[in-house]
Amino acid sequence: MKHYFSCFLFLTFLVFTISLNSQNIKSPSQFLGYDLGTQFSRHHQVVDYFKQVSNQLPNQVKLETYGQTYERRPLMVAYVSSEENLQNLETIRQNNLKNIGVNDGAPIKTDIAIVWLSYNVHGNEASSSEAAMKTLYQLLTEKQDWLQNTVVIIDPCLNPDGRDRYVNWYNKTASTPYDINQQASEHNEPWPSGRPNHYLFDLNRDWAWATQIETASRLKIYNKWMPHIHVDFHEQGINEPYYFAPAAEPFHEIITNWQRDFQTQIGKNHATYFDKAGWLYFTKERFDLLYPSYGDTYPTYMGAIGMTYEQAGHGRAGLGIINDEGDVLTLIDRIDHHTTAGLSTVEIASKHAKKLNTEFQKFFDNSNLTYKSYVLQGHPDKIESLKNLLDKHEVSYGIAQGGKVSGYHYNTSSLGQINTTSKDLVVSTNQPKGKMVKVLFEPNTKLSDSMTYDITAWSLPYAYGLNAVASKNLVQSIPGKQVKVNNTLSKTATGYIAKWNHLKDAEFLADLLKQNIKVRFTEKPFKTVGETFNSGSLIMVRGDNEKATDFDNAILKTANKHNRKLTAAPTGFSTNGPDFGSPEIKIVNKQKIAMLSGKGTSSLHYGALWHFFERQLHYPVTSINTENFAGLNLSKFDVLIIPSGRYSRILNEKGLAKLKSWVAKGGKVIAIGNALNAFADKNGFNLKKKETDKVNEDNSKLIPYADRERDAIKNLISGAIFKTKVDNTHPMAFGYDTNYPSLKVSSNSYKLMGDKHFNVAYLGKNPNKISGFAGSNALKKLDNTLVFGEERIGKGSMIYMVDDVMFRSFWENGKLFLVNAIFFVNNNAVEL
């Protein structure tokens, strides 16, 4: 009895001590020096608050920095739980991974729920980082009981660069007191807004592709934990109150009944709090669970209950705004709503911790998946690029052992077979992340509803330009590793040759040009030293580089750096095809590139190009603000890239005349996506829009009000993949086959070009849609339409890219088209 009484006193003392310590934590308002919600906190203040709480309660809050942004702001998470759980944090993590088979061994116990709360992935949806501070405080001061069987992981800001861009703008713009009028300047952000990260990427669409440093860093720690629940906190328009789970259709077919049902349970739990407070909300609308690169879908395909919570506000709301119903929405309101939803999530996780673990384990049983293995063939560089992506997600793969494999053939969209070799990649679903493998590799996504929030096709074999077969049988494979090229010098060689197949070849070229090494490319195939070199192959001739310091070593060092194989040519006399001095073998100019940015330009499309030049191609580009276009001296540049956007303001009659005059003298314009509208059907340009069906237009006027939205999807293409025909004798298509799977994200269509112009890639009669949704009316407009083309104007060229090869930077197979357009197409011999 004495022993029992002593234990009771000790536990009482322990609870009292924890309670006392937690009560001594400064609230966000006390720490910041202003009431939370009356100002926007900068990112460093949010970080400092989390550090302060961790310092005061180190036994319950542990901080971990997992990376930094491009602008050097820290990325961090906080682990929040009971003292006992925090002491056993590594054991809890290991138990979770063992429970699902990621780590070997049996878990000791599985009764702790792991909840991950992610805030502020869109920088100008800024109430969420404020709510992260309040949620941390309330968990530790009011909700300690829930932490007994729950580990809460809080990422207070996924996008610090975007957040500070918004907060700094707002803090210096807003009135005092704040102005609730919607037309006030503080409710209208300038380009590019605080939504994206440094390179203007939408980080909420980057989870699967991991092109950005924030995402790639986060995935390393996410895969270490594999949480049971993941919530992504957002904001939406000022007139929509609050959205939470359950999500809308379509749900991807691998989502389990448990995941669906528990989303509903969570939503009902939120509803009890929102109803009590008199707060409006909606569920089951708009936000579906299909596209795999969101903060709700990616975790879902990793077994979690992945959810998006959307609070009214966004960048327009500021500290307070009057909405269309006449109600004033304040930042204080927005923080309260997000905090309530976050705490409610932790509560229901705590109530169902053991069930969450049980059902989480069941998700990783992949025995019922139709396809057991995906076998991929193609250029080794394309294989390596795909392996790099799989490594980021810690998805296992191997190398084929030879033999025939039958199944769904991606190239023919039908049953077929391939003969495998030791160079082929095998990715199988008999691994814990097998369902994610299915999602990323599936040839055609099953849609329960064609009204979706995002693109409907993304299959990696098409995105990486690989031939593939999906087999219903498990294909055996063995571990493989990248083969390193080991080039050697040849002081007697006339020059060196490198083949042209992949972006890695383009990076090699860019590096050489920056070193002022002269490079040639061939417009026709040739054969020398017993080997055939296709169009686009690079030639570094000794005679062109007499002024280069240590030519051979410079070439060798650069080739080895980029893992490029060099062939030493003892003579410029080819066995077949053009000799090195032929007019068919041309100098690659060190192009001076300009690119439009600013108002009118799509920030996301511009950002993808900006990132491409700085972080992938590593070649200089000069960004020109559209506000300065009228005074721009185009003669200082060889190439002008116009990202997708709306340019009628600057490309008016006068602007078009200026541009056309520059092109006629030898300039090159590369217009992408919606930028083509600036030239279509304009005098002096050959680009023509495809006419719409007038009969269908008249019929659409008779559609009932309730059916208008659904009927409108007939005119849309929701990110579908089409097989295009390619003229690979044209310099823009060097390195490609005669077919190219193109991701089409818009229904814009343009006629094929005639006269002296070139249809480089195009859709013929009855276009072949490989994967994804395309409305019936949109499909009709695609017959015999342009995908990529070149129009010659005087000495220069207009290059039209209807489909954006830089879309979210994940369509790897398309990027060489852009490089070809810059360096190979109509390459003038002299500077302008």
Backbone hydrogen bonds, N-H to C=O, Kabsch-Sander energy under -0.5 kcal/mol:
donor,donor_aa,acceptor,acceptor_aa,energy
5,F,1,M,-2.5
6,S,2,K,-2.5
7,C,3,H,-2.4
8,F,4,Y,-2.4
9,L,5,F,-2.4
10,F,6,S,-2.4
11,L,7,C,-2.8
12,T,8,F,-2.5
13,F,9,L,-2.6
14,L,10,F,-2.7
15,V,11,L,-2.8
16,F,12,T,-2.4
17,T,13,F,-2.7
18,I,14,L,-2.7
19,S,15,V,-2.7
20,L,16,F,-2.8
21,N,17,T,-2.9
22,S,18,I,-2.8
23,Q,19,S,-2.1
24,N,20,L,-1.0
24,N,21,N,-0.5
25,I,22,S,-1.1
31,F,27,S,-2.5
32,L,28,P,-2.9
33,G,29,S,-1.9
34,Y,29,S,-0.7
37,G,39,Q,-0.7
38,T,35,D,-2.4
45,Q,42,R,-0.9
46,V,42,R,-1.6
47,V,43,H,-2.4
48,D,44,H,-2.4
49,Y,45,Q,-2.0
50,F,46,V,-2.0
51,K,47,V,-2.3
52,Q,48,D,-2.4
53,V,49,Y,-2.4
54,S,50,F,-2.3
55,N,51,K,-2.3
56,Q,52,Q,-1.7
57,L,53,V,-2.5
60,Q,57,L,-1.9
61,V,57,L,-1.9
62,K,79,Y,-2.2
64,E,77,V,-2.5
66,Y,64,E,-0.6
66,Y,75,L,-2.0
67,G,75,L,-1.1
69,T,73,R,-2.6
72,R,69,T,-1.9
75,L,67,G,-2.9
77,V,64,E,-2.5
78,A,154,I,-2.3
79,Y,62,K,-3.2
80,V,78,A,-0.6
80,V,152,V,-2.8
81,S,60,Q,-1.9
82,S,147,L,-1.4
86,L,82,S,-2.5
87,Q,83,E,-2.1
88,N,84,E,-1.3
89,L,86,L,-1.2
92,I,88,N,-2.5
93,R,89,L,-2.3
94,Q,90,E,-2.6
95,N,91,T,-2.9
96,N,92,I,-2.1
97,L,93,R,-2.0
98,K,94,Q,-2.6
99,N,95,N,-2.3
100,I,96,N,-1.0
101,G,98,K,-0.9
102,V,97,L,-1.8
103,N,97,L,-1.4
113,A,111,D,-0.5
113,A,149,N,-2.7
115,V,113,A,-0.6
115,V,151,V,-2.7
116,W,229,I,-2.9
117,L,115,V,-0.5
117,L,153,I,-3.4
118,S,116,W,-0.6
118,S,231,V,-3.0
119,Y,155,D,-2.2
120,N,233,F,-0.6
121,V,233,F,-0.6
123,G,121,V,-0.6
123,G,194,G,-0.5
123,G,195,R,-1.6
125,E,122,H,-2.0
126,A,124,N,-1.0
128,S,125,E,-1.2
130,E,126,A,-0.9
131,A,127,S,-2.3
132,A,128,S,-2.0
133,M,129,S,-1.3
134,K,130,E,-1.6
135,T,131,A,-2.9
136,L,132,A,-2.2
137,Y,133,M,-2.2
138,Q,134,K,-2.6
139,L,135,T,-2.4
140,L,136,L,-1.6
141,T,137,Y,-1.5
142,E,138,Q,-2.6
143,K,138,Q,-1.5
146,W,143,K,-0.9
147,L,143,K,-0.7
147,L,144,Q,-1.0
148,Q,145,D,-1.5
149,N,146,W,-0.7
150,T,147,L,-0.5
151,V,113,A,-3.0
152,V,80,V,-2.9
152,V,150,T,-0.6
153,I,115,V,-3.5
153,I,151,V,-0.6
154,I,78,A,-2.7
154,I,152,V,-0.6
155,D,117,L,-2.8
155,D,153,I,-0.6
158,L,119,Y,-2.4
159,N,120,N,-1.0
163,R,159,N,-2.4
164,D,160,P,-2.6
165,R,161,D,-1.7
166,Y,162,G,-2.1
167,V,163,R,-3.2
168,N,164,D,-2.5
169,W,165,R,-1.4
170,Y,166,Y,-3.1
171,N,167,V,-3.1
172,K,168,N,-1.3
173,T,169,W,-0.8
173,T,170,Y,-1.0
174,A,170,Y,-2.9
180,I,178,Y,-0.5
184,A,181,N,-1.8
187,H,184,A,-2.1
188,N,185,S,-1.8
193,S,190,P,-1.5
197,N,201,F,-1.7
200,L,197,N,-2.0
203,L,201,F,-1.1
205,R,202,D,-2.1
206,D,203,L,-1.3
207,W,293,S,-1.8
210,A,206,D,-3.1
216,A,212,Q,-2.7
217,S,213,I,-2.1
218,R,214,E,-2.0
219,L,215,T,-2.6
220,K,216,A,-1.0
221,I,217,S,-1.0
222,Y,218,R,-2.8
223,N,219,L,-2.5
224,K,220,K,-0.5
225,W,221,I,-0.9
225,W,222,Y,-1.1
226,M,222,Y,-3.4
228,H,114,I,-1.7
229,I,114,I,-1.7
230,H,305,I,-2.2
231,V,116,W,-2.4
232,D,307,M,-2.6
233,F,118,S,-2.7
233,F,231,V,-0.6
234,H,309,Y,-3.3
236,Q,311,Q,-2.5
240,E,237,G,-1.4
243,Y,310,E,-2.9
244,F,282,F,-1.5
248,A,287,F,-2.4
252,H,289,L,-2.0
255,I,252,H,-1.7
260,R,256,T,-2.1
261,D,257,N,-2.9
262,F,258,W,-3.2
263,Q,259,Q,-1.7
264,T,260,R,-1.6
265,Q,261,D,-2.1
266,I,262,F,-2.6
267,G,263,Q,-2.5
268,K,264,T,-2.4
269,N,265,Q,-1.9
270,H,266,I,-2.4
271,A,267,G,-2.3
272,T,268,K,-1.4
273,Y,269,N,-1.0
273,Y,270,H,-0.6
274,F,270,H,-2.6
275,D,271,A,-3.1
276,K,272,T,-1.6
277,A,273,Y,-1.8
278,G,274,F,-0.9
278,G,275,D,-0.7
279,W,274,F,-2.8
282,F,242,Y,-2.4
284,K,246,P,-2.9
287,F,285,E,-3.0
288,D,286,R,-1.0
289,L,248,A,-0.6
289,L,250,P,-1.6
294,Y,291,Y,-0.8
298,Y,294,Y,-1.9
300,T,296,D,-1.3
301,Y,297,T,-2.7
302,M,298,Y,-0.7
302,M,299,P,-0.8
303,G,300,T,-1.7
304,A,299,P,-2.5
305,I,228,H,-2.5
306,G,304,A,-1.1
307,M,230,H,-2.4
309,Y,232,D,-2.4
310,E,243,Y,-2.3
311,Q,234,H,-2.0
311,Q,309,Y,-0.5
312,A,241,P,-2.5
313,G,236,Q,-1.7
316,R,313,G,-0.6
317,A,313,G,-0.8
317,A,314,H,-1.0
318,G,314,H,-0.5
320,G,317,A,-0.9
321,I,329,L,-1.9
322,I,180,I,-2.4
323,N,321,I,-0.6
323,N,327,D,-3.0
326,G,323,N,-1.9
329,L,321,I,-3.3
329,L,327,D,-0.6
330,T,328,V,-0.6
331,L,319,L,-2.0
334,R,330,T,-2.0
335,I,331,L,-2.4
336,D,332,I,-2.1
337,H,333,D,-2.3
338,H,334,R,-2.1
339,T,335,I,-2.6
340,T,336,D,-2.4
341,A,337,H,-2.3
342,G,338,H,-2.4
343,L,339,T,-2.7
344,S,340,T,-2.3
345,T,341,A,-1.7
346,V,342,G,-1.8
347,E,343,L,-2.4
348,I,344,S,-2.2
349,A,345,T,-1.8
350,S,346,V,-2.4
351,K,347,E,-2.0
352,H,348,I,-1.3
353,A,350,S,-0.9
356,L,352,H,-2.6
357,N,353,A,-1.8
358,T,354,K,-2.2
359,E,355,K,-2.8
360,F,356,L,-2.2
361,Q,357,N,-1.9
362,K,358,T,-1.6
363,F,359,E,-1.6
364,F,360,F,-0.7
364,F,361,Q,-1.0
365,D,362,K,-1.9
366,N,364,F,-0.9
369,L,366,N,-1.5
372,K,370,T,-0.5
372,K,471,S,-2.3
373,S,471,S,-1.8
374,Y,427,V,-2.6
375,V,469,V,-2.6
376,L,425,L,-2.9
377,Q,467,N,-3.4
382,K,379,H,-0.8
383,I,379,H,-2.0
384,E,380,P,-2.6
385,S,381,D,-2.2
386,L,382,K,-1.9
387,K,383,I,-2.3
388,N,384,E,-2.2
389,L,385,S,-1.4
390,L,386,L,-2.4
391,D,387,K,-2.4
392,K,388,N,-1.2
393,H,389,L,-1.0
394,E,391,D,-1.0
395,V,390,L,-2.4
398,G,426,V,-2.3
399,I,478,I,-3.6
400,A,424,D,-2.3
401,Q,476,Q,-0.7
403,G,420,T,-0.9
405,V,418,I,-2.5
407,G,416,G,-2.6
408,Y,470,A,-2.4
409,H,407,G,-0.5
409,H,414,S,-3.4
410,Y,408,Y,-0.6
410,Y,468,A,-2.5
413,S,409,H,-1.6
414,S,409,H,-1.1
416,G,407,G,-2.6
418,I,405,V,-2.2
420,T,403,G,-3.0
420,T,418,I,-0.7
424,D,421,T,-1.6
425,L,376,L,-2.3
426,V,398,G,-2.8
427,V,374,Y,-2.7
428,S,426,V,-0.5
429,T,372,K,-2.5
430,N,372,K,-0.5
431,Q,429,T,-1.5
434,G,431,Q,-2.2
437,V,433,K,-1.9
438,K,434,G,-2.2
439,V,435,K,-2.3
440,L,436,M,-2.5
441,F,437,V,-2.1
442,E,438,K,-2.1
448,S,446,K,-0.5
452,T,450,S,-1.1
456,T,718,S,-2.6
457,A,719,G,-0.8
460,L,440,L,-2.4
462,Y,459,S,-0.7
463,A,459,S,-2.1
464,Y,460,L,-2.3
465,G,462,Y,-0.9
466,L,461,P,-3.0
467,N,377,Q,-2.1
469,V,375,V,-2.1
470,A,408,Y,-2.4
471,S,373,S,-3.1
471,S,469,V,-0.7
476,Q,474,L,-0.5
478,I,399,I,-2.2
484,K,482,Q,-0.6
493,A,490,S,-2.0
494,T,569,A,-2.5
495,G,569,A,-1.3
496,Y,540,M,-2.0
497,I,567,T,-2.3
498,A,538,L,-2.4
501,N,499,K,-0.5
505,D,502,H,-1.2
506,A,502,H,-1.2
507,E,503,L,-2.4
508,F,504,K,-1.8
509,L,505,D,-2.2
510,A,506,A,-2.8
511,D,507,E,-2.1
512,L,508,F,-2.1
513,L,509,L,-2.6
514,K,510,A,-2.1
515,Q,511,D,-1.0
515,Q,512,L,-0.6
516,N,513,L,-1.8
517,I,512,L,-2.3
518,K,516,N,-0.5
520,R,539,I,-2.9
521,F,586,K,-2.5
522,T,537,S,-1.5
523,E,584,E,-3.0
526,F,533,F,-2.2
527,K,576,N,-2.9
528,T,531,E,-2.3
531,E,528,T,-2.5
533,F,526,F,-3.4
534,N,532,T,-0.5
536,G,522,T,-3.2
537,S,534,N,-1.9
538,L,498,A,-3.0
539,I,520,R,-2.8
540,M,496,Y,-2.9
541,V,539,I,-0.7
542,R,494,T,-3.1
544,D,541,V,-0.6
545,N,541,V,-0.7
545,N,542,R,-1.2
546,E,543,G,-0.7
548,A,545,N,-1.3
550,D,548,A,-0.6
551,F,548,A,-0.6
554,A,550,D,-2.3
555,I,551,F,-2.4
556,L,552,D,-2.8
557,K,553,N,-2.9
558,T,554,A,-2.0
559,A,555,I,-2.6
560,N,556,L,-2.6
561,K,557,K,-2.0
562,H,558,T,-1.7
563,N,560,N,-0.8
564,R,559,A,-3.0
567,T,497,I,-2.2
569,A,495,G,-3.0
574,S,572,G,-0.8
575,T,527,K,-2.3
576,N,527,K,-1.4
580,F,572,G,-2.1
582,S,579,D,-2.0
585,I,582,S,-2.0
586,K,521,F,-2.3
586,K,584,E,-0.6
588,V,519,V,-3.5
589,N,587,I,-0.7
591,Q,589,N,-1.9
593,I,591,Q,-0.7
594,A,639,V,-2.9
595,M,622,T,-2.4
596,L,641,I,-2.2
597,S,624,I,-2.3
601,T,598,G,-2.4
602,S,644,S,-2.4
603,S,601,T,-0.6
606,Y,602,S,-2.8
607,G,603,S,-2.7
608,A,604,L,-1.9
609,L,605,H,-1.6
610,W,606,Y,-2.9
611,H,607,G,-2.9
612,F,608,A,-1.8
613,F,609,L,-2.4
614,E,610,W,-2.2
615,R,611,H,-3.1
616,Q,611,H,-0.6
616,Q,612,F,-1.5
617,L,612,F,-3.2
618,H,612,F,-0.6
618,H,613,F,-0.8
619,Y,613,F,-1.9
622,T,593,I,-2.7
623,S,621,V,-0.6
624,I,595,M,-3.2
625,N,623,S,-0.5
626,T,597,S,-2.5
628,N,625,N,-2.3
629,F,626,T,-1.5
631,G,628,N,-0.5
632,L,629,F,-1.5
634,L,632,L,-1.2
636,K,633,N,-1.6
637,F,634,L,-2.3
638,D,592,K,-3.0
639,V,592,K,-2.0
640,L,668,K,-2.9
641,I,594,A,-2.9
642,I,640,L,-0.5
642,I,670,I,-3.0
646,R,600,G,-3.1
650,I,647,Y,-0.7
651,L,647,Y,-3.6
652,N,650,I,-0.9
656,L,652,N,-3.0
657,A,653,E,-1.8
658,K,654,K,-2.1
659,L,655,G,-2.2
660,K,656,L,-2.9
661,S,657,A,-2.1
662,W,658,K,-1.7
663,V,659,L,-2.4
664,A,660,K,-2.6
665,K,661,S,-1.0
666,G,663,V,-2.3
667,G,662,W,-1.8
668,K,638,D,-1.3
669,V,797,S,-2.3
670,I,640,L,-2.7
671,A,669,V,-0.6
671,A,799,I,-2.8
672,I,642,I,-2.1
673,G,801,M,-2.6
675,A,672,I,-2.0
676,L,673,G,-1.9
677,N,674,N,-1.5
678,A,675,A,-1.6
679,F,676,L,-1.8
680,A,676,L,-2.0
681,D,687,L,-3.0
682,K,679,F,-1.7
685,F,682,K,-1.9
690,K,749,S,-2.2
694,K,692,T,-0.8
697,E,693,D,-1.8
698,D,694,K,-2.1
699,N,695,V,-2.3
700,S,696,N,-2.0
701,K,697,E,-0.7
701,K,698,D,-0.9
702,L,699,N,-1.8
703,I,700,S,-1.3
707,D,704,P,-1.3
708,R,704,P,-0.6
708,R,705,Y,-1.2
711,D,707,D,-2.6
712,A,708,R,-2.0
713,I,709,E,-0.6
713,I,710,R,-0.9
714,K,711,D,-1.8
715,N,712,A,-1.9
716,L,713,I,-1.4
718,S,773,F,-1.7
719,G,717,I,-1.4
720,A,744,K,-1.7
721,I,771,S,-3.0
722,F,742,S,-2.5
723,K,768,N,-2.8
724,T,722,F,-0.7
724,T,740,Y,-2.6
725,K,762,Y,-2.9
726,V,738,T,-2.8
727,D,760,V,-3.1
728,N,726,V,-1.2
730,H,727,D,-1.7
733,A,730,H,-2.4
734,F,731,P,-1.2
736,Y,733,A,-1.9
740,Y,724,T,-1.9
742,S,722,F,-3.0
742,S,740,Y,-0.7
744,K,720,A,-3.1
744,K,742,S,-0.7
745,V,743,L,-0.6
751,K,688,K,-2.9
752,L,784,N,-0.8
757,H,754,G,-1.9
758,F,790,E,-2.9
760,V,758,F,-1.0
760,V,788,F,-1.1
761,A,788,F,-2.2
762,Y,725,K,-2.2
763,L,785,T,-2.7
768,N,723,K,-0.6
769,K,767,P,-1.0
770,I,721,I,-2.7
770,I,768,N,-0.6
771,S,721,I,-1.4
773,F,718,S,-0.5
775,G,716,L,-3.5
777,N,714,K,-0.8
778,A,714,K,-2.3
779,L,775,G,-2.4
780,K,776,S,-1.5
781,K,777,N,-1.2
782,L,779,L,-1.4
783,D,780,K,-0.8
784,N,764,G,-1.5
785,T,763,L,-1.2
785,T,782,L,-0.8
786,L,750,Y,-2.5
787,V,761,A,-2.6
788,F,761,A,-2.1
789,G,800,Y,-2.3
790,E,758,F,-2.3
791,E,798,M,-3.2
792,R,790,E,-0.5
793,I,796,G,-2.0
795,K,664,A,-2.6
796,G,793,I,-2.1
797,S,667,G,-1.8
798,M,791,E,-3.0
799,I,669,V,-3.4
799,I,797,S,-0.5
800,Y,789,G,-2.7
800,Y,798,M,-0.5
801,M,671,A,-2.6
801,M,799,I,-0.5
802,V,787,V,-2.4
802,V,800,Y,-0.6
803,D,787,V,-0.8
805,V,803,D,-0.8
807,F,804,D,-1.4
809,S,806,M,-1.8
810,F,807,F,-1.5
811,W,807,F,-0.6
812,E,810,F,-1.9
813,N,463,A,-3.2
814,G,811,W,-1.9
815,K,812,E,-1.1
817,F,814,G,-1.2
818,L,814,G,-0.7
819,V,815,K,-1.6
820,N,816,L,-2.9
821,A,817,F,-2.2
822,I,818,L,-1.9
823,F,819,V,-2.6
824,F,820,N,-2.6
825,V,820,N,-1.8
827,N,824,F,-1.0
828,N,826,N,-0.8
